[in-house]
Amino acid sequence: MNPPEEVAEELRHVDWYGTDLSGRRFVECDLTGATLEECTGTATVFEECDLTEVRLNASAWTDAAFLRCRFRGTSLFGATLRSCKLTGSTFEETAVLRPLLVSGGDWSYVSLRYQDLRGLDLTGLRMRDVDLTGADLTDTVLRDADLGNATVHDTTLRGADLRGARLLGVDLRRLDLTDVKLDVTQAVQLAMAHGADVDWDG
């Protein structure tokens, strides 16, 4: 039996407080202003949906996908995302993204421009080609994350933990790296990018 699918539905301001949305699929739906607080969902899919001002507070999602969705003024306060895909989604204006529990997943090609990500633990998260322009990642944990080709123009990284993160194609040279935690390999690569002549033989 195929899971329930809704396509191009007008779902503005629906109240699904505490609803289990597991297995459901929403494609090109307008959920502006919807209440999804304390919802749960395993393998739920939102594809090209408008989630403007949706309240996802304290919701919990596992193996769910938010693909190419619009998060404009959306609140994920206290939400949990386990192995979720947000590929190609866009966070606009000021979304509420903290506190937020993230365990694995794929946030590649996500736009997080000017978002407040302070103190989040994004360990191991795939974030290739993510746009972090102007975002605040103060004290954010990005250990072992894949940040390949991420855009970090005017990004705040003070105190962030980048140890083990993959930074291929990321230009950190113009950023304030005060208190940023790097592993030895990253530190050497950064020094070389600044023109240092590293003596590997000591």
N, C-alpha and C positions, 0 to 999 in steps of 0.2 A: 504494500500500500504506500503510495507516494505521500510525503509529508505535505501538510496544508501550505498552499502558496497563494499569496495575494500580489497582484500586479497592478501598478498605477492606481492604487486605492487612495481615497481621501480619508485619512485617519487623523486629521487635526484634532488636538485636544482630547483624544480618547483617554480614558482612565483605566489602565491595566495594572493598577497597584497590586504587587505581590503575585502576579500571574506567572505561571510556568509556560514559557514560550518555546520550549525545547522542540527542535525539529521543524519549526515553522520557517517559512521563507517569505521575505518581503522584497519586492522588486519595484523600483521607481515609485515608492509610496511616499506620501506627504504626511509626516507625523509631527508637524509643527505643534509645539506646546503640549505634546502628549505626556502623560504621567506613567513612567515605567519604574517608579521607585520600588525597590525590594523585589523586582522581577528576577526570575532565574531563567537560564536558557542554556541547553547543551546542543551544539550543532545548529544553532539558530543562525539564519543568514539575513542580513539587511544589505541589499545591493542597490547602489545609486539612489538611496533614500535621503529625504530632507529631514534631519533631526534637529532643526532649529528650536532652541529653547526647550528641548526635551529634558525631563528630569529623570536621570538614571541613578539617582542617589541610592547607595547601599544595594544596588543590583549585583548579581553574580552570573558571569558568563563563562562557559567552558567550551573550547573548540568552536567558538562562534566566529562569525565573519561580519565585519562592517566594511563592505567593499565600495570604494569611491563614494562614500557618504559625505554629507555636509553637516558638520557640527558647528552651529552658530549660536553662541551663548548657551551651549549645552552644559548641564551639570552632571558630573560623574563623581560627586563627593562620596567617598567611602565605597566606591564600586570595586569589584574584583574582576579581573580579566585573566583567565588562565588559558594559555595556548590559543589566543585569539588573533585573527587577522584583521588589520585595519588598512590594508593595502590601498593606496590611492585616495584615502579620505582627506578631508580638509577641515581643520579647526579654525574658525573665524571669530573675530572679535575676542572677547574674553570668555573662554570656556573654563569651567571649574574642574581641574584635573588633579587636585590634591585635597585630602589624602586619596591615594589610589593604589590598590594592590595589583601589581602586574607580575605574572609568572610565565615567562616565555612568550612566544608569539612572533608575528611578523607585522612591523609597522613601516615597511618599505614604501617609498614614494608618498609618505604622509606629510602634509603641510602643518607644521606646528609653529608658524610664525608668531612671534611675540607672546607665546603662551608661558604660563607660570608652571614650571616643572620642578621647582625647588624641592630637594630632599627625597625625590622619588627613587625607588630601587628598580632600575631597569636592567638588571643583570641578565646578560645573555640574549637580550632582545635583538631581533633582526631589524635594523633601521637603515637599510641601504637607500641612498638618494633621498633621505628625509630632509625637509627644509626646516632648519632651526634658526632661521634669521630672527635676530632680536629676542630669542627665547631665553628665559632665565633658568639655567641648570645649576644654580648654586647648590653645592653639597649633594648633587644627584649622583647616584651610583650607576655607572655604565660599564662595570666590569664584564669583560668577554662579550660585549655587545658588538654587533657588526654595523659600523657607521660608514661603510664605504661610500665615498662620493657625497657625503652629507654636506649641506650648505650651512656654514656656521658664521655668516656675516653678522657682526655685532652680537653674537651669542655670549651670554655670561656663563663662564665655567668655573668661577671661583670655588675652590674646595671640592670640585667634582672628582670622582674616582674613575679613571680611564684605564686602569691596569688590565691588560689582556684584551682591550678593545681593538678591533680592526679598524684602522684609520686610513686605509688606502684612498688617495684622492682627496683627503681632507686637509685644508690649509689652516693650520693653527697658528701660523706665524704672527698674525696681527692681533691675536686675542690675549687678554690678560689671563695668564696661567698661574696666578698666585694661589698657592696651596693646592693646586691640581695634582692628583696622585698619578704618576706614570710609572710603568715598569722600565727596566734598564734599556730594553730594545727601543721602546718609544722615545726615551730620553735621548738616546744616541741619534735616532732618526731626526728628532727635532733639532738637535744641535747641528747636525749636518745640513739641515734645511736652512739654518741661519748662517751657513758658511764655515762652520767649525771644521778643522782638520783633526779628525778623531784618530788617535794613536791606539790601534787595537792591540799592539804589543806592549803597551804600558811604558 
